[in-house]
Amino acid sequence: MTDHIATRLPLLKLILGAAVFAYEKRFVLVRSLWLPFAIGMSLSFADSFGVKIIGEQKEADEVAAGYGAQIFVITAMFFITVIATVRAYRVFLECDLADNSPISWGLSETKFTLAMFFLAMIFMFALAMSSTVLVTIFKAFGDVGYLAMLNFLPPIYIAGRLILVFPEVSRNPEIGLFEAFKWSWLVTKGNGLVLMFLAVLFPVAIALAINWFSLAGVPLAELIGAMLVWVVLPFEVALIALSYSTLQKLS
């Protein structure tokens, strides 16, 4: 592996390329993701409508049942999202799917889930460290207002540098997690800011836009918003998959 990436990731080309890539793979994506997406959308509708209605009942046992149902739905949505994301990565990276089954859980999904928890822990540790340093600096300036948001920049940057662990474990489930994280950190040298935008800020902006639309009061807005979450997932995966393929060729 080279120590330096000579070519930087082209931000706009990647965004446009991801849209084209997802469109070109649309039929394969439908064949590979129809069941996880159907389950995911059903769970989204249950969370948005049925479960909330149960939780609004006045009886204590009905409220408890509502909370229990919400926990079940949230947990199920997490695992379905992992399955759908791994399968989308394998489609974009042209890997075989296990036995061509409509839904499955294997080593890639397990390591993907573990990588999510490890990355969350790294994010929280980096946030705690940056907050400690910046709060000390900010005390000299008094009330800094929105400048406190700078606390999130270091952990977001680190998350961008480590984001390629997900396509790596999806493509190569045999790789060790530490090795995958190390590879992602090394190969993203010089492209941290681009990946920070593509992997974190851009998806968060899309999620906020969908949430805003869902709360806009437009007829069926909540229903459409629940569907949009799953519709945009292949595009977001395509962004990282293209970045992964580009940097892998340069490494």
Backbone as CSV, one residue per row, in Angstrom:
resi,resn,N_x,N_y,N_z,CA_x,CA_y,CA_z,C_x,C_y,C_z
1,MET,0.842,-1.192,0.000,0.000,0.000,0.000,0.877,1.241,0.000
2,THR,0.513,2.213,-0.811,1.264,3.458,-0.831,0.940,4.264,0.410
3,ASP,1.876,5.167,0.759,1.678,5.985,1.960,0.896,7.248,1.676
4,HIS,0.644,7.528,0.418,-0.024,8.783,0.096,-0.966,8.582,-1.081
5,ILE,-2.129,9.119,-0.986,-3.088,9.060,-2.081,-2.922,10.316,-2.930
6,ALA,-2.444,10.135,-4.164,-2.113,11.279,-5.000,-3.369,11.988,-5.503
7,THR,-4.405,11.223,-5.764,-5.615,11.802,-6.343,-6.684,11.934,-5.278
8,ARG,-7.260,13.126,-5.169,-8.326,13.352,-4.199,-9.668,12.946,-4.793
9,LEU,-10.565,12.529,-3.940,-11.892,12.130,-4.400,-12.645,13.333,-4.953
10,PRO,-13.217,13.211,-6.157,-13.993,14.317,-6.734,-15.401,14.350,-6.148
11,LEU,-15.675,15.322,-5.304,-16.916,15.353,-4.530,-18.160,15.341,-5.417
12,LEU,-18.257,16.311,-6.331,-19.465,16.418,-7.159,-19.622,15.226,-8.083
13,LYS,-18.506,14.742,-8.638,-18.577,13.580,-9.523,-19.063,12.349,-8.778
14,LEU,-18.656,12.217,-7.522,-19.103,11.078,-6.738,-20.600,11.145,-6.451
15,ILE,-21.098,12.338,-6.143,-22.529,12.484,-5.864,-23.359,12.173,-7.107
16,LEU,-22.958,12.744,-8.235,-23.669,12.468,-9.487,-23.476,11.018,-9.909
17,GLY,-22.243,10.519,-9.739,-21.967,9.140,-10.111,-22.750,8.148,-9.291
18,ALA,-22.961,8.447,-8.007,-23.734,7.555,-7.140,-25.183,7.473,-7.616
19,ALA,-25.738,8.604,-8.031,-27.112,8.602,-8.540,-27.217,7.754,-9.804
20,VAL,-26.246,7.913,-10.701,-26.239,7.129,-11.940,-26.007,5.652,-11.625
21,PHE,-25.074,5.374,-10.714,-24.747,4.008,-10.331,-25.970,3.296,-9.766
22,ALA,-26.671,3.966,-8.849,-27.870,3.371,-8.253,-28.946,3.131,-9.305
23,TYR,-29.067,4.061,-10.254,-30.064,3.895,-11.318,-29.714,2.715,-12.219
24,GLU,-28.443,2.585,-12.567,-28.020,1.485,-13.434,-28.220,0.128,-12.760
25,LYS,-28.091,0.092,-11.444,-28.228,-1.160,-10.696,-29.643,-1.370,-10.161
26,ARG,-30.591,-0.583,-10.630,-31.920,-0.566,-10.028,-32.602,-1.942,-10.068
27,PHE,-32.457,-2.667,-11.162,-33.132,-3.965,-11.268,-32.482,-4.998,-10.354
28,VAL,-31.152,-4.978,-10.282,-30.449,-5.898,-9.378,-30.773,-5.548,-7.930
29,LEU,-30.840,-4.249,-7.638,-31.180,-3.821,-6.284,-32.582,-4.272,-5.888
30,VAL,-33.514,-4.158,-6.808,-34.890,-4.579,-6.513,-34.935,-6.072,-6.230
31,ARG,-34.235,-6.877,-7.049,-34.231,-8.325,-6.846,-33.556,-8.709,-5.532
32,SER,-32.541,-7.935,-5.132,-31.763,-8.280,-3.953,-32.335,-7.718,-2.665
33,LEU,-33.065,-6.606,-2.762,-33.479,-5.889,-1.552,-34.987,-5.841,-1.333
34,TRP,-35.753,-6.502,-2.186,-37.206,-6.324,-2.090,-37.752,-6.783,-0.736
35,LEU,-37.247,-7.905,-0.211,-37.785,-8.392,1.058,-37.316,-7.553,2.250
36,PRO,-36.008,-7.245,2.392,-35.610,-6.347,3.489,-36.312,-4.999,3.434
37,PHE,-36.489,-4.456,2.218,-37.169,-3.172,2.098,-38.638,-3.291,2.463
38,ALA,-39.291,-4.378,2.043,-40.705,-4.572,2.382,-40.888,-4.675,3.891
39,ILE,-39.994,-5.435,4.544,-40.067,-5.559,6.008,-39.749,-4.212,6.654
40,GLY,-38.714,-3.529,6.146,-38.324,-2.244,6.716,-39.426,-1.204,6.601
41,MET,-40.068,-1.126,5.448,-41.157,-0.170,5.274,-42.341,-0.523,6.172
42,SER,-42.626,-1.812,6.314,-43.716,-2.226,7.205,-43.428,-1.817,8.643
43,LEU,-42.170,-1.997,9.058,-41.787,-1.588,10.413,-41.843,-0.074,10.569
44,SER,-41.467,0.660,9.513,-41.552,2.121,9.554,-42.994,2.570,9.713
45,PHE,-43.902,1.929,8.980,-45.314,2.283,9.098,-45.845,1.935,10.481
46,ALA,-45.418,0.787,11.013,-45.859,0.393,12.352,-45.379,1.397,13.390
47,ASP,-44.137,1.850,13.233,-43.589,2.819,14.184,-44.292,4.160,14.071
48,SER,-44.651,4.537,12.833,-45.264,5.847,12.609,-46.745,5.876,12.965
49,PHE,-47.420,4.730,12.829,-48.868,4.735,13.003,-49.340,3.778,14.101
50,GLY,-49.296,2.461,13.845,-49.890,1.497,14.762,-49.312,1.514,16.144
51,VAL,-47.977,1.486,16.276,-47.351,1.423,17.596,-47.637,2.682,18.398
52,LYS,-47.620,3.841,17.745,-47.872,5.097,18.449,-49.306,5.156,18.963
53,ILE,-50.233,4.592,18.191,-51.628,4.591,18.621,-51.785,3.756,19.892
54,ILE,-51.102,2.597,19.923,-51.155,1.759,21.120,-50.573,2.505,22.305
55,GLY,-49.460,3.203,22.084,-48.786,3.907,23.164,-49.569,5.077,23.709
56,GLU,-50.576,5.543,22.975,-51.350,6.688,23.416,-52.535,6.287,24.288
57,GLN,-52.795,4.977,24.463,-53.897,4.552,25.305,-53.620,4.908,26.762
58,LYS,-54.670,5.083,27.539,-54.524,5.580,28.902,-54.214,4.473,29.898
59,GLU,-54.631,3.244,29.630,-54.414,2.168,30.579,-52.928,1.848,30.694
60,ALA,-52.468,1.598,31.927,-51.043,1.375,32.171,-50.519,0.173,31.404
61,ASP,-51.301,-0.931,31.374,-50.823,-2.119,30.684,-50.746,-1.882,29.182
62,GLU,-51.646,-1.053,28.651,-51.617,-0.749,27.229,-50.435,0.156,26.890
63,VAL,-50.110,1.082,27.809,-48.934,1.931,27.607,-47.671,1.081,27.616
64,ALA,-47.585,0.145,28.559,-46.422,-0.747,28.624,-46.319,-1.577,27.354
65,ALA,-47.461,-2.053,26.870,-47.457,-2.824,25.627,-46.976,-1.972,24.461
66,GLY,-47.387,-0.693,24.470,-46.954,0.212,23.409,-45.450,0.413,23.423
67,TYR,-44.877,0.607,24.609,-43.426,0.774,24.725,-42.692,-0.492,24.304
68,GLY,-43.215,-1.639,24.735,-42.606,-2.911,24.350,-42.623,-3.107,22.851
69,ALA,-43.747,-2.744,22.232,-43.850,-2.868,20.782,-42.885,-1.919,20.084
70,GLN,-42.714,-0.711,20.639,-41.781,0.246,20.040,-40.347,-0.273,20.109
71,ILE,-39.968,-0.864,21.250,-38.622,-1.423,21.385,-38.409,-2.534,20.373
72,PHE,-39.418,-3.385,20.209,-39.318,-4.465,19.228,-39.147,-3.909,17.820
73,VAL,-39.967,-2.910,17.475,-39.903,-2.324,16.129,-38.547,-1.679,15.880
74,ILE,-38.046,-0.916,16.846,-36.752,-0.249,16.685,-35.628,-1.269,16.518
75,THR,-35.652,-2.334,17.340,-34.627,-3.372,17.238,-34.692,-4.077,15.893
76,ALA,-35.903,-4.421,15.477,-36.069,-5.099,14.190,-35.629,-4.203,13.036
77,MET,-35.944,-2.913,13.119,-35.530,-1.983,12.069,-34.014,-1.884,11.980
78,PHE,-33.336,-1.920,13.136,-31.876,-1.870,13.134,-31.301,-3.048,12.365
79,PHE,-31.755,-4.254,12.678,-31.197,-5.435,12.027,-31.585,-5.508,10.552
80,ILE,-32.800,-5.100,10.218,-33.201,-5.083,8.810,-32.379,-4.068,8.031
81,THR,-32.084,-2.920,8.651,-31.246,-1.913,7.998,-29.845,-2.444,7.733
82,VAL,-29.291,-3.179,8.700,-27.972,-3.786,8.511,-28.007,-4.762,7.339
83,ILE,-29.016,-5.626,7.308,-29.132,-6.603,6.223,-29.240,-5.905,4.873
84,ALA,-30.117,-4.891,4.795,-30.318,-4.185,3.528,-29.049,-3.464,3.097
85,THR,-28.348,-2.845,4.042,-27.144,-2.085,3.696,-26.034,-3.000,3.210
86,VAL,-25.822,-4.120,3.898,-24.786,-5.061,3.477,-25.103,-5.611,2.092
87,ARG,-26.367,-5.956,1.859,-26.748,-6.492,0.546,-26.570,-5.431,-0.537
88,ALA,-26.866,-4.173,-0.219,-26.671,-3.098,-1.196,-25.181,-2.934,-1.517
89,TYR,-24.330,-2.970,-0.485,-22.887,-2.903,-0.723,-22.435,-4.043,-1.629
90,ARG,-22.921,-5.236,-1.375,-22.496,-6.394,-2.164,-22.988,-6.302,-3.603
91,VAL,-24.131,-5.672,-3.801,-24.606,-5.436,-5.175,-23.696,-4.449,-5.884
92,PHE,-23.408,-3.315,-5.237,-22.588,-2.284,-5.876,-21.151,-2.745,-6.082
93,LEU,-20.649,-3.589,-5.181,-19.274,-4.083,-5.302,-19.209,-5.391,-6.073
94,GLU,-20.374,-5.801,-6.627,-20.472,-6.973,-7.497,-19.978,-8.232,-6.803
95,CYS,-20.451,-8.427,-5.573,-20.161,-9.647,-4.822,-21.380,-10.566,-4.887
96,ASP,-21.139,-11.840,-4.688,-22.240,-12.800,-4.674,-23.029,-12.666,-3.376
97,LEU,-24.340,-12.847,-3.484,-25.190,-12.883,-2.305,-25.389,-14.334,-1.894
98,ALA,-25.464,-14.555,-0.595,-25.531,-15.924,-0.074,-26.735,-16.672,-0.632
99,ASP,-26.441,-17.665,-1.479,-27.475,-18.550,-2.037,-28.588,-17.799,-2.756
100,ASN,-28.330,-16.535,-3.102,-29.348,-15.720,-3.776,-30.661,-15.667,-2.996
101,SER,-30.595,-15.828,-1.679,-31.803,-15.796,-0.858,-32.299,-14.365,-0.727
102,PRO,-33.614,-14.164,-0.572,-34.148,-12.797,-0.475,-33.750,-12.072,0.801
103,ILE,-33.354,-12.826,1.826,-32.897,-12.212,3.066,-31.965,-13.197,3.767
104,SER,-30.930,-12.688,4.400,-29.965,-13.584,5.042,-29.166,-12.807,6.081
105,TRP,-28.516,-13.563,6.971,-27.614,-12.976,7.962,-26.380,-13.860,8.029
106,GLY,-25.223,-13.253,7.819,-23.991,-14.019,7.816,-22.872,-13.277,8.514
107,LEU,-21.640,-13.673,8.183,-20.472,-13.082,8.829,-20.341,-11.597,8.497
108,SER,-20.669,-11.212,7.258,-20.584,-9.794,6.878,-21.505,-8.941,7.730
109,GLU,-22.747,-9.404,7.912,-23.704,-8.645,8.724,-23.265,-8.563,10.178
110,THR,-22.686,-9.665,10.695,-22.219,-9.658,12.083,-21.083,-8.662,12.265
111,LYS,-20.103,-8.688,11.356,-18.972,-7.770,11.479,-19.397,-6.334,11.184
112,PHE,-20.358,-6.155,10.298,-20.906,-4.827,10.028,-21.506,-4.252,11.302
113,THR,-22.280,-5.065,12.029,-22.906,-4.613,13.272,-21.856,-4.279,14.323
114,LEU,-20.858,-5.141,14.479,-19.786,-4.874,15.437,-19.022,-3.609,15.068
115,ALA,-18.795,-3.412,13.759,-18.099,-2.202,13.307,-18.902,-0.954,13.640
116,MET,-20.231,-1.040,13.559,-21.078,0.098,13.922,-20.907,0.456,15.386
117,PHE,-20.892,-0.558,16.261,-20.742,-0.295,17.690,-19.352,0.265,18.001
118,PHE,-18.323,-0.309,17.379,-16.965,0.178,17.613,-16.810,1.611,17.128
119,LEU,-17.376,1.914,15.945,-17.281,3.270,15.425,-18.045,4.245,16.309
120,ALA,-19.184,3.817,16.847,-19.936,4.675,17.773,-19.123,4.956,19.028
121,MET,-18.421,3.946,19.533,-17.585,4.136,20.724,-16.424,5.085,20.420
122,ILE,-15.813,4.921,19.252,-14.721,5.808,18.853,-15.234,7.239,18.722
123,PHE,-16.429,7.388,18.131,-17.032,8.708,17.959,-17.258,9.378,19.310
124,MET,-17.829,8.633,20.266,-18.119,9.201,21.572,-16.833,9.549,22.317
125,PHE,-15.797,8.705,22.199,-14.528,8.995,22.856,-13.894,10.251,22.261
126,ALA,-13.911,10.353,20.910,-13.344,11.539,20.266,-14.139,12.786,20.629
127,LEU,-15.470,12.649,20.745,-16.305,13.782,21.128,-15.985,14.240,22.545
128,ALA,-15.790,13.271,23.450,-15.449,13.621,24.833,-14.106,14.341,24.895
129,MET,-13.133,13.867,24.131,-11.813,14.486,24.127,-11.868,15.893,23.535
130,SER,-12.545,16.046,22.384,-12.617,17.364,21.753,-13.399,18.343,22.616
131,SER,-14.458,17.853,23.284,-15.240,18.728,24.155,-14.397,19.230,25.320
132,THR,-13.593,18.343,25.887,-12.739,18.732,27.009,-11.761,19.830,26.600
133,VAL,-11.147,19.657,25.436,-10.163,20.629,24.957,-10.833,21.947,24.583
134,LEU,-11.923,21.868,23.815,-12.554,23.092,23.322,-13.249,23.869,24.439
135,VAL,-13.844,23.153,25.400,-14.493,23.852,26.509,-13.464,24.653,27.299
136,THR,-12.295,24.072,27.465,-11.223,24.787,28.166,-10.835,26.061,27.412
137,ILE,-10.774,25.944,26.083,-10.432,27.114,25.269,-11.558,28.143,25.287
138,PHE,-12.805,27.653,25.183,-13.946,28.558,25.102,-14.170,29.341,26.399
139,LYS,-13.725,28.789,27.526,-13.912,29.483,28.796,-13.229,30.853,28.793
140,ALA,-12.192,30.957,28.005,-11.476,32.237,27.934,-12.253,33.287,27.156
141,PHE,-13.257,32.832,26.375,-14.019,33.757,25.533,-15.444,33.963,26.014
142,GLY,-15.830,33.283,27.087,-17.182,33.444,27.598,-18.183,32.660,26.773
143,ASP,-19.358,33.226,26.546,-20.429,32.572,25.797,-20.053,32.519,24.323
144,VAL,-19.906,31.294,23.774,-19.484,31.140,22.383,-20.642,30.734,21.461
145,GLY,-21.818,30.477,22.023,-22.986,30.172,21.210,-22.792,28.967,20.310
146,TYR,-23.047,29.175,19.022,-23.001,28.078,18.067,-21.586,27.548,17.828
147,LEU,-20.565,28.255,18.286,-19.202,27.747,18.137,-19.005,26.441,18.902
148,ALA,-19.898,26.169,19.856,-19.802,24.912,20.595,-19.990,23.713,19.675
149,MET,-20.615,23.922,18.503,-20.801,22.834,17.545,-19.476,22.340,16.991
150,LEU,-18.413,23.134,17.158,-17.094,22.702,16.707,-16.642,21.440,17.426
151,ASN,-17.253,21.157,18.583,-16.925,19.926,19.301,-17.114,18.687,18.431
152,PHE,-18.083,18.766,17.492,-18.426,17.589,16.701,-17.514,17.398,15.487
153,LEU,-16.747,18.396,15.124,-15.921,18.274,13.918,-14.858,17.170,14.018
154,PRO,-14.071,17.099,15.104,-13.075,16.018,15.166,-13.680,14.615,15.085
155,PRO,-14.732,14.300,15.874,-15.286,12.940,15.747,-15.919,12.678,14.382
156,ILE,-16.532,13.701,13.766,-17.104,13.513,12.434,-15.997,13.245,11.414
157,TYR,-14.875,13.947,11.552,-13.743,13.723,10.654,-13.214,12.299,10.810
158,ILE,-13.078,11.845,12.054,-12.599,10.481,12.308,-13.576,9.457,11.735
159,ALA,-14.877,9.713,11.899,-15.883,8.803,11.340,-15.751,8.729,9.818
160,GLY,-15.482,9.864,9.174,-15.290,9.866,7.725,-14.087,9.043,7.305
161,ARG,-13.008,9.131,8.087,-11.796,8.376,7.783,-11.998,6.863,7.964
162,LEU,-12.901,6.478,8.845,-13.099,5.062,9.159,-14.310,4.452,8.463
163,ILE,-15.033,5.227,7.672,-16.307,4.776,7.103,-16.142,3.623,6.118
164,LEU,-14.952,3.495,5.512,-14.772,2.448,4.505,-14.661,1.059,5.111
165,VAL,-14.687,0.976,6.440,-14.714,-0.332,7.078,-15.991,-1.080,6.685
166,PHE,-17.079,-0.366,6.416,-18.363,-1.014,6.126,-18.389,-1.696,4.756
167,PRO,-17.993,-1.023,3.675,-17.911,-1.772,2.413,-16.847,-2.864,2.454
168,GLU,-15.777,-2.653,3.242,-14.712,-3.656,3.307,-15.204,-4.954,3.948
169,VAL,-15.918,-4.864,5.082,-16.408,-6.092,5.718,-17.581,-6.684,4.945
170,SER,-18.299,-5.851,4.184,-19.383,-6.377,3.343,-18.812,-7.181,2.180
171,ARG,-17.725,-6.701,1.605,-17.096,-7.390,0.472,-16.249,-8.563,0.934
172,ASN,-15.545,-8.393,2.046,-14.604,-9.394,2.521,-14.894,-9.729,3.984
173,PRO,-15.849,-10.610,4.251,-16.239,-10.895,5.646,-15.151,-11.588,6.458
174,GLU,-14.132,-12.116,5.798,-13.074,-12.825,6.513,-12.067,-11.877,7.161
175,ILE,-12.059,-10.618,6.759,-11.076,-9.673,7.277,-11.350,-9.367,8.750
176,GLY,-10.298,-9.170,9.535,-10.467,-8.795,10.928,-10.916,-7.347,11.049
177,LEU,-11.678,-7.048,12.088,-12.195,-5.685,12.243,-11.076,-4.671,12.432
178,PHE,-10.083,-5.017,13.260,-8.973,-4.094,13.478,-8.244,-3.822,12.164
179,GLU,-8.035,-4.869,11.376,-7.374,-4.712,10.081,-8.201,-3.839,9.148
180,ALA,-9.521,-4.022,9.179,-10.404,-3.227,8.315,-10.393,-1.756,8.718
181,PHE,-10.446,-1.485,10.029,-10.379,-0.098,10.494,-9.032,0.535,10.134
182,LYS,-7.965,-0.224,10.313,-6.633,0.288,9.979,-6.527,0.589,8.496
183,TRP,-7.039,-0.321,7.665,-7.004,-0.117,6.209,-7.781,1.145,5.830
184,SER,-8.980,1.317,6.404,-9.794,2.486,6.091,-9.069,3.772,6.465
185,TRP,-8.429,3.779,7.636,-7.721,4.988,8.081,-6.562,5.329,7.148
186,LEU,-5.828,4.312,6.726,-4.666,4.546,5.872,-5.064,4.967,4.468
187,VAL,-6.064,4.306,3.915,-6.405,4.543,2.518,-7.141,5.864,2.316
188,THR,-7.727,6.409,3.370,-8.471,7.669,3.241,-7.599,8.888,3.517
189,LYS,-6.296,8.685,3.690,-5.391,9.808,3.925,-5.495,10.814,2.775
190,GLY,-5.704,12.078,3.114,-5.838,13.130,2.118,-7.256,13.342,1.632
191,ASN,-8.189,12.461,2.043,-9.590,12.578,1.613,-10.550,12.620,2.797
192,GLY,-10.020,12.920,3.978,-10.855,12.915,5.169,-12.006,13.903,5.112
193,LEU,-11.752,15.116,4.626,-12.806,16.133,4.581,-13.903,15.760,3.584
194,VAL,-13.500,15.211,2.434,-14.493,14.795,1.437,-15.372,13.687,2.001
195,LEU,-14.746,12.694,2.620,-15.516,11.590,3.186,-16.332,12.024,4.395
196,MET,-15.847,13.016,5.137,-16.623,13.565,6.239,-17.943,14.124,5.721
197,PHE,-17.891,14.770,4.573,-19.108,15.310,3.978,-19.976,14.194,3.395
198,LEU,-19.367,13.295,2.601,-20.129,12.253,1.918,-20.734,11.244,2.885
199,ALA,-19.958,10.868,3.913,-20.372,9.776,4.781,-21.198,10.215,5.975
200,VAL,-21.056,11.479,6.389,-21.736,11.930,7.607,-22.653,13.122,7.341
201,LEU,-22.082,14.232,6.905,-22.864,15.462,6.791,-23.956,15.367,5.727
202,PHE,-23.632,14.812,4.570,-24.616,14.705,3.493,-25.782,13.785,3.879
203,PRO,-25.523,12.554,4.395,-26.639,11.711,4.840,-27.468,12.335,5.964
204,VAL,-26.801,13.035,6.903,-27.547,13.700,7.977,-28.460,14.784,7.403
205,ALA,-27.959,15.532,6.420,-28.776,16.566,5.779,-29.995,15.947,5.095
206,ILE,-29.794,14.804,4.428,-30.912,14.116,3.773,-31.924,13.638,4.819
207,ALA,-31.418,13.074,5.922,-32.309,12.588,6.980,-33.113,13.729,7.596
208,LEU,-32.472,14.877,7.822,-33.173,16.037,8.376,-34.230,16.555,7.413
209,ALA,-33.909,16.530,6.114,-34.874,16.977,5.103,-36.091,16.058,5.083
210,ILE,-35.854,14.743,5.156,-36.970,13.788,5.174,-37.801,13.969,6.444
211,ASN,-37.133,14.161,7.576,-37.854,14.376,8.838,-38.680,15.661,8.792
212,TRP,-38.095,16.721,8.203,-38.841,17.982,8.063,-40.072,17.778,7.201
213,PHE,-39.923,17.036,6.104,-41.062,16.778,5.227,-42.131,15.964,5.947
214,SER,-41.702,14.978,6.746,-42.654,14.120,7.454,-43.495,14.909,8.449
215,LEU,-42.919,15.998,8.995,-43.617,16.810,9.993,-44.273,18.045,9.395
216,ALA,-44.272,18.144,8.056,-44.748,19.358,7.397,-46.265,19.492,7.401
217,GLY,-46.990,18.429,7.745,-48.450,18.504,7.773,-49.099,18.274,6.426
218,VAL,-48.306,17.920,5.416,-48.845,17.616,4.092,-49.562,16.265,4.169
219,PRO,-50.677,16.092,3.445,-51.363,14.796,3.463,-50.426,13.644,3.105
220,LEU,-50.456,12.595,3.916,-49.633,11.395,3.743,-48.135,11.676,3.866
221,ALA,-47.768,12.828,4.438,-46.347,13.188,4.539,-45.578,12.179,5.372
222,GLU,-46.154,11.721,6.484,-45.455,10.775,7.347,-45.264,9.437,6.644
223,LEU,-46.272,9.029,5.881,-46.191,7.786,5.128,-45.114,7.877,4.044
224,ILE,-45.119,8.986,3.306,-44.132,9.187,2.242,-42.732,9.299,2.830
225,GLY,-42.606,9.998,3.968,-41.306,10.135,4.612,-40.734,8.791,5.018
226,ALA,-41.595,7.899,5.542,-41.141,6.557,5.924,-40.640,5.789,4.716
227,MET,-41.273,5.970,3.569,-40.842,5.306,2.338,-39.536,5.898,1.825
228,LEU,-39.391,7.223,1.929,-38.192,7.878,1.405,-36.923,7.424,2.123
229,VAL,-37.045,7.126,3.411,-35.879,6.659,4.164,-35.259,5.445,3.487
230,TRP,-36.103,4.523,3.020,-35.611,3.301,2.381,-35.250,3.525,0.922
231,VAL,-35.939,4.453,0.273,-35.657,4.718,-1.144,-34.274,5.339,-1.326
232,VAL,-33.864,6.236,-0.401,-32.575,6.916,-0.551,-31.414,6.071,-0.036
233,LEU,-31.692,4.972,0.673,-30.610,4.159,1.213,-29.651,3.650,0.139
234,PRO,-30.128,3.106,-1.004,-29.180,2.659,-2.032,-28.282,3.779,-2.549
235,PHE,-28.816,4.996,-2.663,-28.001,6.122,-3.120,-26.893,6.421,-2.120
236,GLU,-27.213,6.414,-0.831,-26.200,6.696,0.183,-25.144,5.594,0.221
237,VAL,-25.571,4.342,0.035,-24.608,3.238,-0.021,-23.734,3.370,-1.263
238,ALA,-24.344,3.781,-2.386,-23.581,3.939,-3.627,-22.486,4.993,-3.473
239,LEU,-22.748,6.043,-2.707,-21.738,7.075,-2.460,-20.477,6.479,-1.826
240,ILE,-20.675,5.682,-0.781,-19.537,5.104,-0.077,-18.906,3.997,-0.916
241,ALA,-19.727,3.226,-1.626,-19.189,2.153,-2.456,-18.293,2.713,-3.562
242,LEU,-18.706,3.821,-4.175,-17.873,4.451,-5.210,-16.578,4.991,-4.616
243,SER,-16.680,5.611,-3.460,-15.474,6.111,-2.788,-14.543,4.962,-2.464
244,TYR,-15.108,3.882,-1.976,-14.319,2.695,-1.624,-13.602,2.142,-2.862
245,SER,-14.335,1.978,-3.959,-13.746,1.403,-5.172,-12.650,2.315,-5.713
246,THR,-12.880,3.636,-5.673,-11.899,4.579,-6.188,-10.614,4.538,-5.374
247,LEU,-10.735,4.576,-4.059,-9.545,4.593,-3.202,-8.856,3.237,-3.179
248,GLN,-9.618,2.150,-3.353,-9.005,0.840,-3.384,-8.089,0.696,-4.594
249,LYS,-8.482,1.287,-5.719,-7.647,1.230,-6.921,-6.373,2.051,-6.753
250,LEU,-6.454,3.096,-5.938,-5.301,3.978,-5.746,-4.359,3.496,-4.651
251,SER,-4.826,2.537,-3.840,-4.009,2.117,-2.694,-2.963,1.079,-3.096
